[in-house]
Amino acid sequence: MDTTDTFHVADPAVLSTSNFAITAGKLFNSAVSCFYSSDGDLLIVPQQGGLLITTEFGKMQVDPNEICVIQQGIRFSVSVSGETRGYMMEVFDGHFTLPNLGPIGANGLANPRDFLTPTACYEDKDCDYTVTSKFQGHLFSAKQGHSPFDVVAWHGNYAPYKYNLDNFCTMNTVSFDHVDPSVFTVLTCQSLKPGTAIADFVIFPPRWSVAQNTFRPPYYHRNCMSEFMGLILGKYEAKEEGFSPGGATLHSMMTPHGPDAECFENASNADLKPQRVADGTMAFMFESSLSMAVTEWGNKTKVDEKYYECWQPLKKHFMIAENDTNSDGASKAKKKKAK
């Protein structure tokens, strides 16, 4: 791996943790080397440039707006052409699964039929081959005299897979209120605590917005989850300026955040007719119930020191009428005589 810009890290020796990274450069791009993680499952999100991933199970071409998952222990190598950039998340406990659809029923969100696994692709190559393993956060390598991609056939369900985000069947409100973004979950890795995720992979795809009497963008909130946002292409509707494809934001748990001032003003005064949202855009979120730490390198070189300024122009749009409160701030009860 020539270049890896790691933003968020955790200790793989402690299960129920995860690791986020922004990657750039060549990922194990060699004809005579491969990599595998002994720590956990990798979710790879290309943002610029396609990835030709060779695994023990076969090959996958993964392009921007597609994702792939390579499970713990599976050997793989990646070939790229031109400038390449993307995001990666690793979970150290459990595996990525589809979310429970509950009352949605049998179909919706990411449907199982749209996930693709590779076909066996045998490689008979005798050479000096380097196998690199990540074990408890450290890299180890060993030599062998042949390619590890020599599997003639395979069967079972522990295999890498890819998914095209355009196939996501979006669910949303058709009446009122802003729905929790968990309804946009593609994949999840659940913790031992019911309803709480080690990590969710959530997307914000093109869709219709029809909510009535509602502030339609994400409302201002604090969250019990850590939110790492990334942008594959386009402009994110809640922050169209200053958040570019390939960039990222991190809102730690219980840190207030929401749309920037321009988005607030536009949405507050918009005609609430049915409208398309996020056409030409694909934003996503790595969300976790765990606290995330930014690496020292990331803090020194990649932090936008003026990020908070996008909320500074926000103005309050309410006022308390004179003589409408008691001295302790409690509202007075107003009684009207029945006619």
C-alpha positions as CSV (number, residue, x, y, z in Angstrom):
1,M,0.0,0.0,0.0
2,D,1.7,3.1,-1.2
3,T,-0.4,5.7,0.7
4,T,-3.0,5.3,3.4
5,D,-4.4,8.4,5.2
6,T,-5.9,6.9,8.3
7,F,-8.4,9.2,10.0
8,H,-10.0,7.1,12.7
9,V,-8.5,4.2,14.6
10,A,-9.3,1.7,17.3
11,D,-7.5,-1.2,18.9
12,P,-8.2,-4.5,17.0
13,A,-7.2,-6.4,20.1
14,V,-10.3,-5.1,21.7
15,L,-13.3,-6.6,19.9
16,S,-16.5,-4.6,19.2
17,T,-14.4,-1.8,17.7
18,S,-13.9,-0.5,14.2
19,N,-11.4,1.4,12.1
20,F,-12.1,4.1,9.4
21,A,-9.6,5.3,6.8
22,I,-9.4,7.5,3.7
23,T,-7.0,5.8,1.2
24,A,-5.2,7.2,-1.8
25,G,-2.6,5.7,-4.1
26,K,-2.0,2.0,-5.0
27,L,-3.6,-0.7,-2.8
28,F,-1.4,-3.8,-2.9
29,N,-0.9,-3.2,-6.6
30,S,1.5,-5.9,-7.5
31,A,1.5,-9.0,-9.6
32,V,3.4,-11.0,-6.9
33,S,2.0,-9.8,-3.6
34,C,-1.3,-9.9,-1.7
35,F,-2.8,-8.9,1.6
36,Y,-5.2,-10.1,4.2
37,S,-6.5,-8.8,7.5
38,S,-6.5,-11.2,10.5
39,D,-8.3,-8.5,12.5
40,G,-11.6,-8.0,10.7
41,D,-13.8,-7.5,7.7
42,L,-13.0,-4.7,5.2
43,L,-15.7,-2.5,3.6
44,I,-14.1,-0.6,0.6
45,V,-15.8,2.4,-1.0
46,P,-14.0,3.6,-4.2
47,Q,-14.5,7.3,-4.8
48,Q,-12.1,8.0,-7.7
49,G,-10.8,5.3,-10.1
50,G,-11.9,1.7,-10.4
51,L,-10.4,-1.2,-8.5
52,L,-9.7,-4.6,-10.1
53,I,-9.7,-6.8,-7.0
54,T,-8.3,-10.4,-7.3
55,T,-9.3,-12.7,-4.4
56,E,-8.9,-16.4,-3.7
57,F,-12.5,-16.7,-4.9
58,G,-12.1,-14.8,-8.2
59,K,-11.9,-11.3,-9.5
60,M,-14.2,-8.3,-8.9
61,Q,-14.2,-4.9,-10.8
62,V,-15.4,-2.3,-8.2
63,D,-16.0,1.2,-9.6
64,P,-17.0,4.4,-7.9
65,N,-20.6,4.2,-6.7
66,E,-20.0,0.5,-5.9
67,I,-18.8,-1.0,-2.7
68,C,-17.2,-4.3,-1.8
69,V,-16.7,-6.4,1.4
70,I,-13.6,-8.6,1.9
71,Q,-14.0,-10.7,5.0
72,Q,-11.4,-11.5,7.6
73,G,-8.6,-13.8,6.4
74,I,-9.4,-13.6,2.7
75,R,-6.3,-12.9,0.6
76,F,-6.6,-10.3,-2.1
77,S,-4.7,-7.8,-4.3
78,V,-5.8,-4.6,-6.0
79,S,-4.9,-3.3,-9.5
80,V,-5.6,0.3,-10.3
81,S,-5.0,2.5,-13.3
82,G,-4.6,6.3,-12.9
83,E,-5.3,8.3,-9.8
84,T,-7.3,6.3,-7.2
85,R,-9.0,7.3,-4.0
86,G,-11.6,6.0,-1.7
87,Y,-12.7,5.1,1.8
88,M,-12.4,2.0,3.9
89,M,-13.9,0.7,7.1
90,E,-12.8,-2.3,9.1
91,V,-14.9,-4.0,11.8
92,F,-13.2,-6.4,14.3
93,D,-16.2,-8.1,15.7
94,G,-18.9,-9.9,13.7
95,H,-19.6,-9.4,10.0
96,F,-21.5,-7.0,7.8
97,T,-25.1,-8.1,7.3
98,L,-28.3,-6.7,5.8
99,P,-30.4,-4.7,8.3
100,N,-33.5,-6.3,9.7
101,L,-36.4,-4.9,7.6
102,G,-39.0,-5.2,10.3
103,P,-42.4,-3.8,9.2
104,I,-40.9,-2.8,5.8
105,G,-41.4,-6.5,4.9
106,A,-39.8,-8.7,2.3
107,N,-38.3,-6.1,-0.1
108,G,-36.6,-2.8,0.2
109,L,-33.3,-1.1,1.0
110,A,-30.5,-3.3,-0.3
111,N,-32.0,-6.4,-1.7
112,P,-30.0,-9.7,-1.4
113,R,-30.4,-10.4,-5.2
114,D,-28.2,-7.4,-6.0
115,F,-25.1,-8.5,-4.2
116,L,-22.6,-10.2,-6.5
117,T,-19.8,-12.7,-5.6
118,P,-16.9,-13.6,-7.9
119,T,-16.6,-16.7,-10.0
120,A,-13.5,-18.9,-9.4
121,C,-10.5,-17.8,-11.5
122,Y,-7.6,-20.1,-11.3
123,E,-4.1,-18.7,-11.5
124,D,-1.2,-21.2,-12.0
125,K,1.9,-19.1,-11.2
126,D,5.2,-20.4,-9.7
127,C,7.0,-17.3,-8.4
128,D,8.5,-15.6,-5.3
129,Y,5.2,-14.4,-3.8
130,T,4.8,-12.1,-0.8
131,V,1.8,-12.5,1.5
132,T,1.3,-9.6,3.9
133,S,-1.0,-10.0,6.9
134,K,-2.4,-7.3,9.3
135,F,-2.5,-8.9,12.8
136,Q,-3.6,-6.7,15.8
137,G,-2.8,-3.6,13.8
138,H,0.7,-4.6,12.7
139,L,1.9,-5.8,9.3
140,F,3.7,-9.1,8.8
141,S,4.9,-10.7,5.6
142,A,6.0,-14.1,4.4
143,K,7.2,-15.6,1.1
144,Q,5.8,-18.6,-0.8
145,G,6.7,-20.2,-4.1
146,H,3.3,-19.9,-5.8
147,S,0.3,-17.6,-6.3
148,P,-2.4,-17.9,-3.5
149,F,-5.0,-17.3,-6.2
150,D,-5.1,-21.0,-7.3
151,V,-8.6,-22.0,-6.2
152,V,-10.2,-24.0,-9.0
153,A,-13.8,-23.9,-7.5
154,W,-15.5,-22.9,-4.3
155,H,-18.9,-23.1,-2.6
156,G,-20.4,-21.7,0.6
157,N,-21.4,-18.3,1.8
158,Y,-18.1,-16.9,3.3
159,A,-17.0,-15.1,0.2
160,P,-16.3,-11.5,-0.8
161,Y,-19.0,-9.5,-2.6
162,K,-19.8,-6.2,-4.3
163,Y,-22.9,-4.1,-4.5
164,N,-23.9,-1.2,-6.8
165,L,-25.4,1.6,-4.7
166,D,-27.7,2.6,-7.6
167,N,-29.7,-0.6,-6.8
168,F,-30.7,0.7,-3.3
169,C,-34.5,0.8,-2.9
170,T,-35.0,4.0,-0.9
171,M,-37.6,4.2,1.8
172,N,-38.8,7.6,3.1
173,T,-41.8,9.4,4.6
174,V,-44.8,10.1,2.4
175,S,-46.6,12.3,4.9
176,F,-44.6,14.4,7.4
177,D,-41.4,14.5,9.6
178,H,-37.8,13.8,8.8
179,V,-37.1,10.1,9.0
180,D,-34.0,8.9,10.9
181,P,-31.2,8.1,8.4
182,S,-31.1,4.5,9.7
183,V,-33.7,3.9,7.0
184,F,-30.9,4.4,4.5
185,T,-28.8,1.6,5.9
186,V,-27.1,-0.6,3.3
187,L,-25.1,-2.9,5.7
188,T,-24.7,-3.2,9.4
189,C,-22.5,-4.9,11.9
190,Q,-24.5,-5.3,15.1
191,S,-23.1,-5.3,18.6
192,L,-24.2,-7.6,21.4
193,K,-26.6,-4.8,22.6
194,P,-29.9,-5.2,20.6
195,G,-30.5,-2.3,18.2
196,T,-27.0,-0.9,18.6
197,A,-24.4,-1.2,15.8
198,I,-20.7,-1.5,15.9
199,A,-20.9,0.1,12.5
200,D,-23.6,1.0,9.9
201,F,-23.0,1.9,6.3
202,V,-25.7,4.4,5.3
203,I,-26.1,6.2,2.0
204,F,-28.0,9.3,0.9
205,P,-29.0,8.5,-2.7
206,P,-31.1,10.4,-5.2
207,R,-34.7,10.3,-4.1
208,W,-38.0,12.1,-3.9
209,S,-38.8,14.4,-1.0
210,V,-42.5,14.9,-0.3
211,A,-42.9,15.6,3.5
212,Q,-45.5,18.2,4.3
213,N,-45.3,20.8,7.1
214,T,-41.7,19.6,7.7
215,F,-38.2,21.0,7.7
216,R,-37.0,18.5,5.1
217,P,-33.2,18.4,5.5
218,P,-31.6,16.6,8.5
219,Y,-32.7,18.6,11.6
220,Y,-30.2,19.9,14.2
221,H,-29.4,17.2,16.7
222,R,-27.0,15.4,19.0
223,N,-26.5,11.7,18.5
224,C,-25.5,8.7,20.6
225,M,-23.5,7.5,17.5
226,S,-20.3,8.8,15.9
227,E,-21.0,10.0,12.4
228,F,-18.3,9.8,9.7
229,M,-19.6,11.3,6.5
230,G,-18.0,10.9,3.0
231,L,-18.9,12.0,-0.4
232,I,-18.5,9.8,-3.5
233,L,-19.8,12.3,-6.1
234,G,-21.9,15.4,-6.4
235,K,-22.9,17.8,-3.6
236,Y,-24.4,16.8,-0.3
237,E,-27.7,18.6,0.2
238,A,-27.1,19.7,3.8
239,K,-23.7,21.2,3.0
240,E,-23.2,22.0,-0.6
241,E,-20.1,24.2,-0.1
242,G,-16.8,23.1,1.5
243,F,-17.6,19.4,1.4
244,S,-16.0,17.9,-1.7
245,P,-15.9,14.4,-3.2
246,G,-13.2,12.5,-1.5
247,G,-13.5,14.6,1.7
248,A,-15.0,13.6,5.0
249,T,-16.5,15.0,8.2
250,L,-16.6,13.5,11.7
251,H,-19.2,14.5,14.2
252,S,-18.4,12.7,17.5
253,M,-21.2,11.4,19.7
254,M,-23.2,14.1,21.4
255,T,-21.7,16.9,19.3
256,P,-24.4,19.2,18.0
257,H,-24.6,19.5,14.2
258,G,-26.9,19.9,11.3
259,P,-27.4,21.8,8.0
260,D,-25.3,24.9,7.3
261,A,-26.9,28.3,7.3
262,E,-27.6,28.5,3.6
263,C,-29.3,25.1,3.6
264,F,-31.4,26.2,6.6
265,E,-32.6,29.4,5.0
266,N,-33.4,27.7,1.7
267,A,-35.3,24.8,3.2
268,S,-37.2,27.1,5.7
269,N,-38.6,29.2,2.8
270,A,-39.0,26.5,0.2
271,D,-42.3,25.6,-1.4
272,L,-43.1,22.2,0.0
273,K,-44.0,20.5,-3.3
274,P,-42.7,17.1,-4.3
275,Q,-39.1,17.6,-5.4
276,R,-36.0,15.5,-6.4
277,V,-33.2,15.5,-3.9
278,A,-29.5,14.6,-4.5
279,D,-29.7,13.9,-8.2
280,G,-26.1,13.3,-9.4
281,T,-25.0,12.9,-5.8
282,M,-24.0,9.9,-3.6
283,A,-23.1,10.7,0.0
284,F,-22.6,8.1,2.7
285,M,-22.0,7.7,6.4
286,F,-20.0,5.3,8.5
287,E,-21.9,5.4,11.8
288,S,-20.8,3.7,15.0
289,S,-22.0,3.5,18.6
290,L,-18.3,3.7,19.6
291,S,-16.2,6.9,20.1
292,M,-13.7,7.5,17.3
293,A,-10.3,9.2,17.6
294,V,-8.6,11.2,14.9
295,T,-5.0,10.3,14.3
296,E,-2.2,12.8,15.2
297,W,-1.3,13.0,11.5
298,G,-4.9,13.7,10.6
299,N,-5.3,16.4,13.2
300,K,-2.1,18.2,12.1
301,T,-2.6,18.0,8.3
302,K,-6.3,17.4,7.3
303,V,-8.6,19.3,9.8
304,D,-10.5,22.3,8.5
305,E,-10.1,24.8,11.3
306,K,-12.9,26.9,9.9
307,Y,-15.5,24.2,9.6
308,Y,-17.6,25.5,12.4
309,E,-18.1,28.8,10.6
310,C,-20.8,27.3,8.3
311,W,-23.1,27.6,11.3
312,Q,-22.1,31.0,12.5
313,P,-24.6,33.0,10.3
314,L,-27.6,31.0,11.7
315,K,-30.1,33.4,13.3
316,K,-32.9,32.7,15.8
317,H,-36.4,33.1,14.3
318,F,-38.5,33.2,17.4
319,M,-39.2,35.5,20.3
320,I,-41.1,35.3,23.6
321,A,-43.9,37.8,23.9
322,E,-43.5,40.4,26.7
323,N,-45.1,39.4,30.0
324,D,-45.6,35.8,28.7
325,T,-43.4,34.1,31.4
326,N,-43.2,34.1,35.2
327,S,-39.9,35.1,36.8
328,D,-38.8,31.5,36.8
329,G,-39.3,31.2,33.0
330,A,-42.4,29.0,33.2
331,S,-45.2,30.0,30.8
332,K,-48.3,31.5,32.3
333,A,-51.5,29.6,31.9
334,K,-54.0,31.5,29.8
335,K,-57.6,31.0,30.5
336,K,-60.5,31.9,28.3
337,K,-64.0,32.2,29.6
338,A,-66.3,29.8,27.9
339,K,-69.1,31.4,26.0
